[in-house]
Amino acid sequence: MKLSAPSRTATSVRAVTYVILGILVFVSAIAAVILDDFSFGQDFDKKAYDFLTRLEQPEPWAAESIILAIDEQTLSEYGGRTGIRAAIADGLDKIAGAHPRVVAVDVILAETGASESEDEKLEQAFSKTPHLVLDSYLLSADAWNNPLPRFRQYAAAVAQVHSDFDRYDGVSRDLPLATAAGHERRWALAFQAYLVANGVKDSEIEETPDELVPGGVHIPTADREGHTMRIRYTPLAMGGIPRISVAQLDSKPGLAAKFAGKAVFVGETAQAGGDNWTTPFSNGRTTPGVEMHANAYETLARRMFLVNASQTSVLLSCFALAMVAGFIYAFWSGWITNVGAAAVIIASQAIPAIAFSQSVVWPWLPDTLAAAFSLAASAAWRHLIVRRQLRKSEGEKDRYQRAMQFVTHEMRTPLTAIQGSSELISRYATTMPEAKRTQIAEMINAESKRLARMIETFLSVERLSAGQMELKQEKFPLADLVQRCAERARPIADRKRIEIEVEAIPAEELTGDRELMEYAVYNLLTNAVKYSPPETRVRVFGEDEKGDSVRLSIRDQGIGMDKKEVSRIFEKFYRTKRAEQSGEAGTGIGLSIVEQIVTQHGGSIQVESEPGKGSQFSLILRRSVS
Ligand code: ADP
């Protein structure tokens, strides 16, 4: 088993955690958009649409349409539903003088009526109605149930009333402007009334997949096949489309003036008629079909069209929200993170509302989910990362304490020696032979140097990691440096009868701090000796690396390490169990200094190791550019 671990620096670890965060927020945004396509997502969007319809009601206006209503009173005066044709005829006769702009009759006239005289009467009334639009409905997939020819002959056009205002959840939000039966396609009653009112012929209507363009007016349509248009209902403040019933006209003929120049929608408003629908406004109450048509007419006449937000912009907004959420958790901390998270949620709610105020229907769910998912994912990411870091720093503290114990213990040895020796000199100053005194003085000198070196080592780690250590910039040959380190390490190696073999080293020059570099190489060499059994070999060899680098490797036949251990040896104060059991003294600090030195010189370290077989530490160093 060969194991290797590239040099891990704090920056690369941080980069990986940021990449993880990036993936998390990206997935959040994608999930939000995908979930919106499910039917429950559509349900949420529709409810939000209804809410916004109620929230952002347009300013009231003077309606361009009016309803000639067949209400309960009219029905009772005309002998019930059988008298409906006579009632319409009377109503039309009464308003004829007001010259309505168009008259759209939302009553099916496909069969012979209750009596010939009533049909006759209606025919008469139609003959005096110039801009008449009659209704038909879909009988089967390829046939229309048309008005009787006697009525149809007076109609400027025959429209259709579709019977699926409430395709989703019983709330009518939109209306297909076109419906096809076989080869024949007919316009919805409101749209046909609009065409007749504005003198637009069928041939003058342009069609694109997302628009109908009658006479230069662009009507955005959401559904490509049926050209579905969203109905903008009259705001509650308008109290609905004006309604005058035939019975009212009978008692107050003066009301006829209200029909002047209007689009008149004739139809049953009696609740019992069954032609009743729910709108986003109705809150439980129903609206008669004829009023739905009149509302659609108002939408057309006032060009109050609602456009669907493009899928790309919805997707982009999801990504933007998710990215902001990620940034907040990556770079902010404390209470400001909560403020940021709240701002993301508010933004996710504000986007559909602002869009609606600009007549754009923005689905509510994707942004809401993108915000919620990405905030939750980022918060979880931070929780886990912070916890890991906390655990790491606790582990470091623990190891630091153990190392301190070791260090203080180590320091006590030279200190005791210095103390004892200096005491000897002062006590026996006069009697002590010269040679003995020199020997003691040399020992004091050596021990204090050892102490100074120990202190220097500890200080240099701290200063290196704090970036306070200034690197010298000198040129030196790599081979020289290696030879010197090998010579210094040999006395220690000799004690264990370990042979240090220096093989070919490229004749390269390096630039940097020679002293620090020597420290690094010496440390690796002494480690190789320390963590190897007696009578083994330590090989030092160099190779040219790709680009402008050289590789210096130190290979031993020692105790080795497993993968997990290798991944931790550059942590401060970390020592492997095997190293502790080996009886070799150590602080676990040397390699962290080595790593600092090498990375600050623009190089890196690689480790390959196998328990019981040995280790190879390789330094990849930049050669000098001459
Ligand atoms: P120290 O040698 O003072 O313990 P280092 O920072 O130099 O500290 O090394 C950290 C740890 O890495 C060592 O304690 C040892 O467990 C492991 N180690 C370093 N070099 C070797 C090696 N050549 N073979 C096996 N283990 C090693």
Residues whose N, C-alpha, C, O or C-beta is under 5 A from the ligand:
A	BS01	ADP	N527 A528 Y531 G558 G560 I569 Y574 R575 T576 A579 A585 G586 T587 G588 I589 G590 L591 S592 S615
